[in-house]
Structures are given as structure tokens and as C-alpha cells.
Amino acid sequence: MKVCLVTLTPDADLGSYRIGRFMEDLGVAYLASALEQAGHHVIVVDSAMIRVDDNSLVQNIVEVNPDVNGFSDSGETFNRLCKMAAFLKKQLPECYLVIGDCMPTIIGSTNF
């Protein structure tokens, strides 16, 4: 199975570049490691590390054509993530979209 794990850069106007700007998101790295050990092909994309905008990021994900696309979202990028997920679902209807971190727990699955 091909899995793409994505960490988004927080909005610049929030001035919040805690995770991703200076070091990778270890939670995503641990998850990627476990998936690779289970035999899956994993691609990790940290948009802050590679300095890519949302449009380029979405196009790269479409080109990769993963079976599963996982996003880490702590809340700062939630609105952007929802737009990206809707677009990706149209472009890759067979791809499972998974959102982790605290936001799915806070708002619940009925909001997706």
C-alpha cells in the first residue's frame, strides 16, 4: 500500500512555526516508521521543510496517487486542510483520507 503522510505549514499570519520549521514532526515520523516496518511504501511530506504552497502540495499528492493520505492537523491549518481534503477526494476518489492530531477529536467526525 502506498501511504502519503503530510504535515502542513501553519498560516504565516499566526506566526506559529513550532513543529515543521526547525524539526520534523516526530509523531508523523514514528507513524511512517511503523508503516514501513509493516511493509507499506511511505512518503512523508512536511510542507514547511520543503517550503511548498498548498496548490503545489496538492498537485504533488495527486501525482503520487497514494492509497492512503494522512494529514496531521493541530488546528492552525484546519480550514486549509478541509479545502485540500475536499479537492483531493474529487481528484483521488479511491484514496482514503485520514486526519490525525487533536482537531478530529475536538470537532468530531460529523463535521467532515
Contacts in CASP RR format, 6 or more apart in sequence:
PFRMAT RR
TARGET T0000
AUTHOR 0000-0000-0000
METHOD contacts of the structure
MODEL  1
MKVCLVTLTPDADLGSYRIGRFMEDLGVAYLASALEQAGHHVIVVDSAMI
RVDDNSLVQNIVEVNPDVNGFSDSGETFNRLCKMAAFLKKQLPECYLVIG
DCMPTIIGSTNF
1 40 0 8 1.000
1 41 0 8 1.000
1 67 0 8 1.000
1 68 0 8 1.000
2 40 0 8 1.000
2 41 0 8 1.000
2 43 0 8 1.000
2 64 0 8 1.000
2 65 0 8 1.000
2 66 0 8 1.000
2 67 0 8 1.000
2 68 0 8 1.000
3 32 0 8 1.000
3 35 0 8 1.000
3 40 0 8 1.000
3 41 0 8 1.000
3 42 0 8 1.000
3 43 0 8 1.000
3 66 0 8 1.000
3 67 0 8 1.000
3 68 0 8 1.000
3 69 0 8 1.000
3 70 0 8 1.000
4 42 0 8 1.000
4 43 0 8 1.000
4 44 0 8 1.000
4 45 0 8 1.000
4 61 0 8 1.000
4 64 0 8 1.000
4 66 0 8 1.000
4 68 0 8 1.000
4 69 0 8 1.000
4 70 0 8 1.000
5 28 0 8 1.000
5 31 0 8 1.000
5 32 0 8 1.000
5 42 0 8 1.000
5 43 0 8 1.000
5 44 0 8 1.000
5 45 0 8 1.000
5 70 0 8 1.000
5 71 0 8 1.000
5 72 0 8 1.000
6 44 0 8 1.000
6 45 0 8 1.000
6 46 0 8 1.000
6 47 0 8 1.000
6 57 0 8 1.000
6 61 0 8 1.000
6 69 0 8 1.000
6 70 0 8 1.000
6 71 0 8 1.000
6 72 0 8 1.000
7 19 0 8 1.000
7 20 0 8 1.000
7 24 0 8 1.000
7 25 0 8 1.000
7 28 0 8 1.000
7 44 0 8 1.000
7 45 0 8 1.000
7 46 0 8 1.000
7 47 0 8 1.000
7 48 0 8 1.000
7 71 0 8 1.000
7 72 0 8 1.000
8 47 0 8 1.000
8 54 0 8 1.000
8 57 0 8 1.000
8 71 0 8 1.000
8 72 0 8 1.000
8 73 0 8 1.000
8 77 0 8 1.000
8 80 0 8 1.000
8 81 0 8 1.000
9 17 0 8 1.000
9 20 0 8 1.000
9 21 0 8 1.000
9 47 0 8 1.000
9 48 0 8 1.000
9 51 0 8 1.000
9 77 0 8 1.000
10 16 0 8 1.000
10 17 0 8 1.000
10 18 0 8 1.000
10 48 0 8 1.000
10 76 0 8 1.000
10 77 0 8 1.000
11 76 0 8 1.000
11 77 0 8 1.000
11 80 0 8 1.000
14 76 0 8 1.000
16 76 0 8 1.000
17 48 0 8 1.000
19 25 0 8 1.000
19 74 0 8 1.000
20 46 0 8 1.000
20 48 0 8 1.000
20 49 0 8 1.000
21 48 0 8 1.000
21 49 0 8 1.000
24 44 0 8 1.000
24 46 0 8 1.000
24 49 0 8 1.000
25 46 0 8 1.000
25 72 0 8 1.000
27 72 0 8 1.000
28 44 0 8 1.000
28 46 0 8 1.000
28 72 0 8 1.000
29 44 0 8 1.000
32 42 0 8 1.000
32 44 0 8 1.000
35 42 0 8 1.000
36 42 0 8 1.000
43 64 0 8 1.000
43 66 0 8 1.000
45 57 0 8 1.000
45 60 0 8 1.000
45 61 0 8 1.000
47 54 0 8 1.000
47 57 0 8 1.000
52 60 0 8 1.000
54 80 0 8 1.000
54 83 0 8 1.000
54 84 0 8 1.000
57 84 0 8 1.000
58 84 0 8 1.000
58 87 0 8 1.000
58 88 0 8 1.000
58 91 0 8 1.000
61 69 0 8 1.000
61 88 0 8 1.000
61 92 0 8 1.000
62 88 0 8 1.000
62 91 0 8 1.000
62 92 0 8 1.000
65 92 0 8 1.000
65 95 0 8 1.000
66 92 0 8 1.000
66 95 0 8 1.000
67 94 0 8 1.000
67 95 0 8 1.000
67 96 0 8 1.000
68 95 0 8 1.000
68 96 0 8 1.000
68 98 0 8 1.000
69 88 0 8 1.000
69 92 0 8 1.000
69 95 0 8 1.000
69 96 0 8 1.000
69 97 0 8 1.000
69 98 0 8 1.000
70 97 0 8 1.000
70 98 0 8 1.000
70 99 0 8 1.000
70 100 0 8 1.000
71 81 0 8 1.000
71 84 0 8 1.000
71 85 0 8 1.000
71 97 0 8 1.000
71 98 0 8 1.000
71 99 0 8 1.000
71 100 0 8 1.000
72 100 0 8 1.000
72 101 0 8 1.000
73 81 0 8 1.000
73 99 0 8 1.000
73 100 0 8 1.000
73 101 0 8 1.000
73 103 0 8 1.000
73 104 0 8 1.000
74 101 0 8 1.000
74 102 0 8 1.000
74 103 0 8 1.000
75 101 0 8 1.000
75 102 0 8 1.000
75 103 0 8 1.000
78 103 0 8 1.000
81 99 0 8 1.000
82 112 0 8 1.000
85 97 0 8 1.000
85 99 0 8 1.000
85 112 0 8 1.000
88 95 0 8 1.000
88 97 0 8 1.000
89 95 0 8 1.000
89 97 0 8 1.000
99 112 0 8 1.000
104 112 0 8 1.000
END
